[in-house]
């Protein structure tokens, strides 16, 4: 959360690689965001597991063309190039 909270909305493609701990948190954030409904613009929100922040998951305009490839501890993860914004409370 610290890595992303001071940067505003960050595209996943700008991250490039993450360690195992960050990867687990990223997947948890995305999962929590998808548990709730999307707003009209497709943005989804979730609270961090400790309740200290809100995470906004903003979709790319063209998810089928705008892709991110993250180097993760066990290989490569390819997914839409979401923007993630951490809003501390």
Number of C-alpha atoms within 10 A of each C-alpha: 17 8 9 15 17 13 11 12 18 19 20 20 18 12 14 13 17 14 11 12 9 14 16 12 14 16 11 15 22 18 12 17 22 15 11 11 11 15 10 7 9 12 18 21 23 21 18 19 12 6 10 11 16 19 23 21 24 22 19 17 13 10 13 10 10 14 17 20 17 19 16 16 13 8 7 13 12 12 15 19 23 23 18 25 21 24 18 15 8
